Amino acid sequence: MRRSGEMPLGCLACRLAPSAKHSDVVIASQATSYSYPMKRFAPSAERNQQPIGDVFSRYLRNCTSVLEIASGTGQHAVHLAASLPHLTWQPSDVDFDNVDSIKAYVAEADLPNLRAPIELDVTGEWPRIACDAVVCINMVHISPWHASEGLLRGASQCLPVGAPLLLYGPYIIDGDYQAQSNVEFHQWLRRRNPAWGVRELRDVEREAKKWGFTLADVQAMPANNHTVVFRRTT
Ligand SMILES: C[S@@+](CC[C@H](N)C(=O)[O-])C[C@H]1O[C@@H](n2cnc3c(N)ncnc32)[C@H](O)[C@@H]1O
């Protein structure tokens, strides 16, 4: 696992993001409580957690246990576990500092259905986890393409046929960036790391097919983001 200080993955990028729309500022030990100093805070997570919860709840209605990939600060895990109490929520991240932050949020929230985070790098071996849904918010564009490949491979190995894989973030759809701000965000990501960038949904769909997933739905979300719903069909 990595410390964000060692390898500037998503959350470091978030700190530096230029546009208010996409900015995902993560400030360690700021705007957090004295009891839980490891908590990080992302204003974007605060803004988008409600719309994400509203849309995700439709697809997670018949599920029992969710593996969240790239949980970041842990804010989404707490919000989603609290608003979907029928689900057991398993957060995870590759980054040490994020895992510490998630641990602090989990301890503070003290929810019966929210598990302690696990270390999970989507590009490596996935631990054996029983789950009937996988969700991944804002990782696909802030990681190299092989992370998306790893996500789809790993999700196919742990999900049963019929189970949903929910992705959230900005996407290019059939060549359309959906908004000028997404073009600028893509350019900014590329400057930060040439392997990052807003992905073409059809590329993700093509890769997903290799791993037995079918694109089931695409929902427009605030700030030109999308929820992308795959189902494991084979
Ligand atoms: C922009 S942050 C998003 C965090 C959170 N989901 C949110 O929306 O606030 C990107 C996240 O992807 C994670 N990440 C990047 N590469 C990863 C990998 N190979 N495996 C697992 N997580 C990864 C980072 O550690 C970070 O938490």
The ligand as an ORCA input file, in Angstrom:
! r2SCAN-3c Opt
* xyz 0 1
  C     -10.171     11.074     -6.459
  S      -9.941      9.932     -5.162
  C     -11.643      9.424     -4.912
  C     -11.890      9.060     -3.492
  C     -13.385      8.865     -3.146
  N     -13.943      7.707     -3.814
  C     -14.157     10.108     -3.493
  O     -14.859     10.140     -4.504
  O     -14.061     11.069     -2.715
  C      -9.251      8.539     -6.046
  C      -9.068      7.327     -5.153
  O      -8.600      6.242     -5.927
  C      -7.701      5.502     -5.126
  N      -6.889      4.652     -5.987
  C      -6.037      5.035     -6.963
  N      -5.428      3.973     -7.496
  C      -5.929      2.870     -6.869
  C      -5.679      1.468     -6.954
  N      -4.751      0.985     -7.811
  N      -6.383      0.621     -6.161
  C      -7.292      1.105     -5.306
  N      -7.566      2.434     -5.139
  C      -6.877      3.299     -5.911
  C      -6.919      6.580     -4.387
  O      -6.215      6.099     -3.284
  C      -8.054      7.521     -4.024
  O      -8.657      7.176     -2.816
*
